[in-house]
């Protein structure tokens, strides 16, 4: 009887992140890699995704979603292309290694040609250190490299425990059954292939044609995070808003220096012109550079694109506060933060300015490309550009709801100038300058760490109150201009009907203040204290302070910054360090003591 066809599927939203082009996908114990858009099925079976604002920012013509279906058993179902990677597999029963070819695919799980046992992927692959290529470990050549004898049989390899008492990777070996050449995995160190003369072939696993690359190779475990750094950009579908961003663009365009900048100066002249514009317009130099590049039609960097989109979204929320941002997919209402009187109300109103509840929103997320091995490696576009063809990116749209919370800008900036706060955050800033991930993150500042830490604390609390799981919540941190500080916590679904309203409900009075105060109470003490709160810079490259899995870290799909640039001490304060919400936490504690005291008297 013929084996049953294996149905392999992922969610439509996962085709952009985390399983966008170039990413590994583990399905039922098998390992595949998502291909770039030029390998996708034709447009006749894809779905068009519209978002003019995102397309304009990313300088592409259109977006397309992967084909989806409700009947995966149908042989006529158009599927998204994936390629098996790594192609070297080994049998769990007899340990024979087999290099699987595309022509061997039958729709069933691979089985051993010797014993029909199940084949599973080898655990190591290679990546190019500069050009973001990926390939199998050249197992046959690597095993035979130290051997002086010639071996004409290269496909009879076996992956098995090594001889003798060994530990770690040295306890496993690859052996050639023909000539008995053998090497342990302990010899497969990161620089081994480079020292032995192996170099990159300049290919991706799905490519049939490639050119020589010659860059050094590094060996990585198949599940290493550095195998794939996905680059995606999302935009909330908002109405056109004429705000400060548009006014600033107009001021730059009319300035006498803009003509000189349009002539593409470089070096000291460019720095001088940008510096003068920054001084005269009272705008940070980075924002001047970004806006000039946009006005000149240059394709922005990914970080610049995100900043531009966030700036426009912030303006839309400001318009919503004035009831001036109505649209079909951006339905908002302004909510009071707290209406009661007392010390808690006074503290809340002095720290937080406004709340906008978004009952319906539409988000479009596009996969721009990916990198491998290091964040500054060459970007591989999700869809290679071809002459005379319309440019596009893979994208997915989601509908949902959210809560926008705006901070009091003056109060935040005043707190951020405290010497102990500046000194503490400077520790993270110095580590960020040395980190490979530093360029992919927002610049470390007291304001950003405060907003990011608050967002994580509130997301953890809202996941219990709103009815949505923690991975389904997302954050956007607005911290681009002095005084414009806010967080937006939202959730989306690929269903056009959107979500059920549980999160938006938590933005109403009195639920939001209850959630905020409870979130602050939760992070005031961590199960890992005092170690957590007294830690020196920790986590990846020292980019966190008081933040660990027990108190601050969020699911990978929720955080916009890789769970980095977090410090709960900035929220609640520690000895010698004033927390932004320290007064609110104290007020809540005092009220709790009074209530417990009165309850005790009533009981007596």
N, C-alpha and C positions, 0 to 999 in steps of 0.2 A: 504494500500500500504506500502511495506517495506521501512524503512528509508534508505536513500542513504548512502553507505559506505563512511566514512570520509577518505580522503587521507592526511596523515601526512608525511611531508618530510622536510629534511634539506639539505644544500649544502654538497657535499662530503668533501670539505676542513674543514667544521665545525665539522666533526667527530673526529678531533684531538684537535682543539681549536676554539671556546671556549666550545664546547659541547663534549669534550672527556669523557672517562669513569669516572663515578661518578658525572657528572655534571647534573644539572637540565635543562630541555628543555621545554619552554612554547610554545605550538603550539595551536593556535585557542582557547585560554582560558583554555586548559588542561595542566596538569603538568606531565612530565615524567622524568625519570632518565636514563641516558645512562649506559649500563652495561659494565663490563670488557670483554676483548677479548675472554675468555674461553666460553662466552655465544654467540659468533658470529656464523653466518652460517659457514658451512664447507669451506675448501679452494677451493673447486671446483667452488664456485660462488664468490670468492674474487679475487682481483687483486694483484699480487706480485709487490712490490716496491723495486728497487735495489739501494743501496748506501753503498758500502763496507766500506768507510771511517767512516760513521756514525755507522754502525753495529760493526765495530772494536772498536770504542770508547766506545759504550754503552755495549759491551760484549754480544751481542745477535747474533743469526744466520740469521735472516731474518726480513723483514717488510711486512705487508699486509695492503692493503687499503680496506675500507668497500665496499660491493657490491653496485653498482649503476645501474640505468636503465633509459631508456628514455620513458618507458611505465608504470607509476605507477598504472594505472587502471587494469593492468593484474593481475589476482589472482595468477599466477605462479611467480610473481616477487619476488626474494629473498630479504627480508627486513632485516635491521639491528634491533636487538632486543633492545627494550626499555621497562622499567617497570613503571607502573603508581605510582607516589609518589608526595605527600603523598596519602595514600590509603583512609584516612578519607576525605569524601566530604560532602558538605551540599547543600540543595536545595535552590535556590534563591527565590522560590515561597513560600513553606511551612516551610522552615528552618529546615527540618529534616536532621539529620546527618546519613550517610551511610558509612560503611567500605567496600570499593570495593575490590572484590577478582578477581584473575586472571581468574578464571572459568567464571566470569560474562562478560568478554570482548567479544564483538560481532563485533568489527570493527567500531561501531557507538559511538557517544558521550554518556557518561553515563546520564541516566535520573532517576528521583526520583521514587522509587517503590510505593509511595503513590499518588502523583499528576502528575507524568510524567514531572515535571518541570526539568530545567537544573541543573545538579550537578556541583559544582565548588569546587576546593581544599581548605581545611582549610589553614590558613595562617601561622601556626606554626608547626615546626618539632623539633626533638631532635637530638643532636650529642654527640658522645663520646669525652671526652676532651683529651684522650690520643691515642686511636687506630684508629681514623678516621672512626668509624662506624656511621651510620645514621639510624633513625627509626621514626615512627610516635609518636606523643605525645600519651601516654596511656590515652586517653580521659575518657573512662569508669571508669578505676581505679582511675584516678585523681579526677573526680567529686565525686566519692563515698568515697574517702579516709577520709574526716573529719566526715562522717556520721557514727553514731553508729549502725544504722539499716542495716540489711542484705537486699540486693536486688538481686533477681535471674535474673532479666531482665537487660541485659547490652547493648542491641542494640537499645534502644529507646531513643536516645539522640536528643536534639534540640539546635541549635545555634541561639540565638535571642537577641534582645535588653534587657538589664537588667531593673529591676524595679527601679523606683525612678530617681531622677535627678543625673546623674553621668557623669563623663568626661573621655575622653581617652578610654583605653582598659577596664576600669571598667564599661563602658556603654554597654558592650557585655558580655553575659554569656552563659554557657552550662548547660542545665537542663536535668535531667532524667525524662521522662514522667511517669515512673512506680512508683518511690518512691519520686519524687519531689525534690531530692537532686540537688543543684545548686551551681555553682561557677563562679565568673566573671573572665574574662581574665586578669584583673588587678592583680589577685592573682598568675598568671602564670609568676612569676619573674624568672630570670636566675638561681637562686639557689634553687627554690622551690622543684623541683623533687629530688634533692640531699638531702635536709633537710627532705623530707617526705619518704625517704627510697627507692626511685626508682634508679635503676642502669642499666648500658648498658647490653643488651642481646648478644652483640658481633656479629652483623649481618649487612649486607648491604641489601637494599630494595629488591634486586633481588635474594637473597640467600634463598634456602629452608632449608639448614642445617647450623648450626652454633654452636659454643661452648660458654660457659660462659665467659664474659669479666669482669664484675663487676666494671668497671671504672665509675666515676661520669658522669651524663648527664647534658647537658645545653640545654636550649630552645632557638631556633633561629627562626627568621622570614624566611619564605620559600625563599625569594629572597636575603638573607644576603650573602655578598661576602665571609664571612668566612665559608660558607657551603661547598665550594669547592675551593681548591687551586690546579689548574692543573699544572702539571710539564711536559713540553714539551721541546724537544731539536731539533734544526734544523741545517742542514748542506748544504752549497752550494756545488754543484758537481764541483770539481776543478780537474785539472790534478795533477799528482804526482810531487811535487816540492821539490827539495833538497835544503833547505834553512838553516837559522840559527837554527831553531828548531831541524832539524835532526842532525846538527853539535853538538848542545848542548847535545842531547841524547847520541851521541857517546862519548863525553867527560865525561859525567857522568858514562856511562857504563864502561869506561876504568879506571876510577879513583879508587885508592886503597880502598876508603871508601865505594864504591858501594857494595862490598861483605859483609861488616859489616851491611849495611842497608838492604840487602837482607835477612839477618838472623832475620829480624823483631825485632829490638830493640825497647824499649819503654822508656818513661819518660825522665830523664835528658840525658841519653846516646843518644837517638834519637835526642833530641834538639841539643846536642853538635855536632853530626855528620852532621846534616843538616846545622847548623851554619857554620861549617868549610868548607863544600862544597860551601855554599853560598858565603863565604868570598873569597875562592880561585878562584872560577869561575866567581865572580862578577855578581851573579844572585840572585834575591830576594828569600828568604827562602820558600815562598809559592809556587813559581814555581819549586823549587827543590823538594819539597814534592810531588807535582803533577806529575812531570816527573818520579820520582823514582817509585811512585805507578803504573804508566802506564807501565814502563819498567818491573816491576815485575808481571804484568798481573792482578793486583787487579782491581775490578770494581770501577771506579771513582765516586765521588759524582757528582751530576747534575751540580753544578757550575764548578767543575774541568773539566767535559766533555765539557762544553761550552767554557771555556778558551782554552782548547786544540784545539777545532775545529776553534775557532776564530784565534788562532795563525797560524794555517796552512793556513787559508784563507788569512790572511795578507801577508804571504809569497807568495801566488799565485798572489796577486795583485802586489807585488814587482817584481815578475818575469814578469808579464804583462807589467810593465814599460820598461822591456828590450826585449819585444816581444818574451818571452820564455815560454809562457803559453797557447799554442793553444790547443783547444779541441772542440768537437762538441757542447757541451752544456756550454761552457765558452768562448764566442766570445768577445774579448776585443779590444779596440783601445785607444791609448794615445791621449789626447786632450790638446791643449794649454789653459792655464787659461785666459790669456789676452795678446793681441799682441800690444795694443796701448801704447803710452808713456804718461807720466804725473804723477801727484801726486797720483791719484787713482791706476794706474797700479803699481807704486812703492810700495804702501801699500799692495796691493793684493799679489804681488810676494814675499813680505817679510813675509807674514802671512801664505800663503798656498803654498805648494810645488808642488803637482802633482794632475792631474785628470785622472782617467781611466774610460772610458765609457764602460759599459758592454751591448752589443747589444742583447745578449742572455745568459740566465743563467737557471740553474735547481736547485731548492731547494727541499729538502726532510725534512719534519717535522714529528717527531715521538712523540707520547704520551707515556711518561715513567710511569706516575702514578699520584696519587693525594693525598692530605691531607685534613683534615677537622678541623675546629675550630681554629687551630693555625698552623703557618708555620713549627714549629718543631715537630708536631705530627707525628706518624708513617706513613711512606709512604705505600700506597696501590698500588701495581703494576698494570699497565693497563692490563697485562696478567699474572696471577699467574704462577709461574714456576712449572712444573711437571717433575718428574724423567723420564728419557729416552725419552723425547719429545724435539723437536727443540724449542728453545726459540725465541720469536718474540715480536714485538710491533706494535700497529696500527700506520699507517703512511699515509701521503698524499704527492704527488709530485706536484710541480707547476713550470711553465716556465714563464720567464719574462725578465726584463731589469733593469739596475740601473746605479747609478753614485757613484764612489769611489773618495773621496776627502781627500787627505793627507795633514796634517798640517806640518809646519816647526817645527821639534822636539826641536831644540835648542831654538827657539823663545818662544815656549810654556813653556819649563822648566824654562827659564829665567823669564818670566812673573809670573809663579807659585810660585817663591820664594819671591815675593813681600810680605812684612809683612802684609799689609792690606788685601791682597788676602788670605793669609794663615789664618789670624784671622777670616775672614768671613766664610771660608769653615769649619774651626774647629767647628763652631757652629753646622753645619749639622752632622759632624762626631761624635760629642758627643751624639747627638740624635739617630744616627744610632746604636751606641753601646747599647742603651737601648731599641731599637725597636724590636718587634717581627718579623718585615719584614726585619730587617737589614741583616740577614744572606742570604737572597734571592737576595740581591742587590750587585752591584759592590761597592767596598770600596770607600767612599766619598773622593775625592781628587780634588784639583783645576783643574787638567787636565781632569778628567772624567766629572765634572760638566760643564766645558767649552764645551767639545765635545757633551755632551748630550743636553745641551741648544741650541747649534748651530744647531744640527740635528733637533730639534723640530721647531726652527724658520724657517729653510729652508724647512722642510716638509710642513709647513703651506703655504709657498709661492708657492712651487711646485704644490700643489694641485690645485691652481688657474691657473698655467701656463701649466701644462703637459696634462691636459685632464683626469686625474685620480682622483677619489674621495679621500678625506683624509683618510678614513679607509682602502683603498687599498694600501697605501704606508707603507713601513716598514723600520726600521732602524737597523743597526748593528754598535756598537761602538767598535773600536779597541783601547784599552788603557791598554795593559797588560805589556809592557816593556817600560823602559825609552826611550823616543825619538820616539817610534812607535805610532803615534797618527793619527787616521783617522776615518771618518764616511762613511758608505755605505748606501745610500738610494735607495730602490728598490721596485719593484712591481712584483707580479706573478699572474698567472691564471692557473687553473687546465686544461685548454685547451692546448694540446701538441703544438699547433701552437704558443703559447706564447702570448705576448701583442703586442701593435701596434707601439711602438717606440716613443711615445710622451715624456716619461721621459728621455730616452737616448738623445733625441734631445736637452733637456735643459742643458745637460752637455757640449755642444759645445760652442765655442766662437761666439758671445759675450753674449749668453743667460745666461750662468752660473753666470758670474759676475753681470749681471743685476738682476738675482734672489737673489744672496747673498746680494747685497747692498740693494735691496728692502726689503728683510727679516729683515735685521738689522734696517732699518728705521722703519719697522712696530713694532719691539719690543722695540724701543727706548722710546716709550710712550705707556702706557696701559690705557684703559678706566677706570680702577680702581686706577690709580695713583692719589695722592701720596701714598695712602694706600698700594698698591701692592708693590711698590719698597722699601718702608720703613718698610715693615713687618719684624717682628721677625720670626724665623723658624716656618713655617706653614704647612698646609696639614696634611697627615697621619703621626702621631708621630713626627711632626716637621721636615720632611725630604725634604722640599722645602724652598726656600727663596723668591726671587722676581719671582713668577710664579703663574699664575691663569688661569682660563678658558678663559679669555679675551685676553691673550697674549702668553701663552706657552704650555698649556696642549694639548695633541694630543688624537685622538681616542684610546680606549683601545687596539684595534687590532694592532695599529701601533707601540706602545712604547715597548721596551724591558725591561723597568724598572718600570712598574706600575705608570708612570707619576710622578716619584719621582727623587730626586737628580737633581733639576733644579734651575737655577738662571740666569735670563737674565741680571742682573747687571754685571755679569762677562763678558758679551759680549760687552756691550756698555759703561760700567763705570758709576759711580755715584760720588758724592762729596766725596773725600778721598779714592776712590777705582778706580784704573786704569782698564778699560775694555780691553780685548785682541784686540777687533776690534775698540777701541776708535779712533785711528788715521784714520782708513778707514771711519768711520761715519763722522768725522769732514771734511775729504777731500771731501766726497760726498756732504755734506752740503755747503761747500765753492763753489764747482762747480755749485750747484743749484742756489746759490745767484748770481754768476756771470752771469749765463744764464738768470735769471729773469731780472737782471739789463740791460743786452744787449738787451733783448726783449723789455723792456720798452723804451729804447733809440730809437730802430728801430720804435716803434709805434709812438713816438713823431715826 
